[in-house]
Amino acid sequence: MPVYDQPMRKLLGILSPTISWLNEKGSVDVNKVPEDHLEAIKQLERIGVVHKRNNRCYELQKIRLKKLMGNLGIEELVNADPSAPVELN
């Protein structure tokens, strides 16, 4: 299977705008997540990249995401704007 066709690679590519948004925001209250990010956050939660703390806020698990990206051979995620890579600090 070509590298670009791997399902997890595709999923992370599709969800990169939400990953970028969460990375920028840090911790986000569950009830303050915009509708356009809600489904993506739920998918990220299923794969272990987002954690719901005390059932009140979502947090990006950067270490888990970096490990997952490393296993897939991904150096950086590309946001919806191809010139703006997602930096994980």
N, C-alpha and C positions, 0 to 999 in steps of 0.2 A: 504494500500500500504506500503510495507516495506520501511524503512527509506532510504536505499541505492538505491532504485528505483525511488525516487522523481526526477522529471525532472530538477529542478533548482539545486539540489545537484549534479546530474550528469554533468550538464553544467558547474558548477563552478569547478568540478574536472577536466574536459577536458580542461578548459581555465586557469587552475592554472599556467602553465608555462608562459603564457602571463601576468597574474596578477603579478607573481613573477618578471618578466622582467621589467614591468612598475614600480613596487615598487622600484626596484633597480635603474632604470634610473631617476625616478621623472617625469619631464615634457619632452615629446618627440615631436619634430617637425613632423607635419603630413607627410611631404614628406621624412622623414628619417626613417619611420617605416619599418622594414624588411618585405618582402613579406610573410614570414611564420607567422607573428603576425598580419597581416592586417585584415584578416577575424575575428579573435578572438577579436580584438579591436572593430570592428564594432558590434559584438554581445554584448560585454560588454557595449558599448555605448547605445544599445537598452534597456538594463535592468537597466541603470542608474549608473553603476559602473565606467564608464569612461566618462569624460567630454571633449568636444573639446572647448578649450578656444580661442576666437577670430578667429576661423577657421584656426588657425595656429599650435596649439599644443594640444596633448592629455595629460590628467592628470588622475591619478587614484583617485577616490573619496573614500578614506579609511573609512570615517565615514559611508558612504552608504554601503560599502562592509561589514564592521563589523556588522552593523545592520541587513543586509540580512543574514549573516552567523549566527548571534544570533537567528534570527527567524527560521532558519532551524536546529538549534541545533548543528552547526558545530563549533568546538573549533579552528581548524586551517586547512588550505588547505594543501594538500600534493602535492608537485611538481611531475614532471615526475619521479624524483629519490625519492622513498618512504622514504629514510632516511633524506631527506632535506625538512622539513616543511616550508611553506611560512610564514615569520614573518612580520606582519604589524606594523610598528613603528609609 
